[in-house]
Amino acid sequence: MFSMFVLWVVVFAGIFRRARWTIPVAVVTMVWSLVLLKLHMTDPIPLNF
């Protein structure tokens, strides 16, 4: 989870610096976030409100 946080900090730094590498890093960060959330959200109780 810490790696996800660090990657998002890098993405926001790239946005503020208007760097060209921001979009590919953002896409990789979104995919990595989805992978981590999928791995960590293993609760069998559905959250139906």
Rosetta blueprint (number, residue, H / E / L):
1 M L
2 F H
3 S H
4 M H
5 F H
6 V H
7 L H
8 W H
9 V H
10 V H
11 V H
12 F H
13 A H
14 G H
15 I H
16 F H
17 R H
18 R L
19 A L
20 R L
21 W L
22 T H
23 I H
24 P H
25 V H
26 A H
27 V H
28 V H
29 T H
30 M H
31 V H
32 W H
33 S H
34 L H
35 V H
36 L H
37 L H
38 K H
39 L H
40 H H
41 M L
42 T L
43 D L
44 P L
45 I L
46 P L
47 L L
48 N L
49 F L
